[in-house]
Amino acid sequence: MKYLPAILSADHVGTNATERAYIAIKRRIIELELAPGAHVTKTDLARHADVGTMPVREALTRLQRDGLVQVLPRSGYRIVPVTLKGTRDLCGFRQLLEAEAAGLTAARGCPEPGLARLEELLGATYELGDSESIEGFIRAHFEFDAIIANRCGNDMLAQAISRVFDELERVLRITMESLPFSTTAAHQRRAIFEGIRDRDPTAAREAMAARTQDSQGQILDALLSHDSVAQASIQVS
């Protein structure tokens, strides 16, 4: 696939120091090792990434563009907090993008190997409290959607969806600790698959819209019940 979210591309080691620093810091942010709202410095990040401060500076500039880091004048950097409004906006944007991608992919058709992989991924589940199964489900979740995005025929759309996934993954890692596996969402994913398999753009688009809308409600409810939630920021202990 041409456009991959960070979770599916993290194993591809960068060929230069800046790329290595970018990947390493981004994964630490997404996996909550660097908590939302945390203050960081170039020196500390360089030590963890095992590169110089110049590659880290360049990596941080890219992470600013990704919306994951903020510059703090004369005091380093801040990991962008997770907010209720930001999450609502992110989920709404995701719904618009993914519904369109599903419809386009259904209209264009998906080759048999892609369909087979989509169907295989439908079997992914997880258990609350089981970090290994949650990790596997998150990877399967994003691979399912990435296959659809990459088959839509619109590179800009696929790239935008991939960037949304990176922000969404961080939110999911906060919320899935309290969200049980949803059989409703599983049925919705199958409906998406069937719409694409049957080359029915309307069915695929509507199924994806329903799934992403329901997902937004579940995510926001989970954030509201999080132990340390606040309107401005969610800190991870």
Beta strands, then each sheet from edge to edge (+ up, - down):
strand 1: 39-40
strand 2: 69-72
strand 3: 76-79
sheet 1: 1+ 3- 2+
end
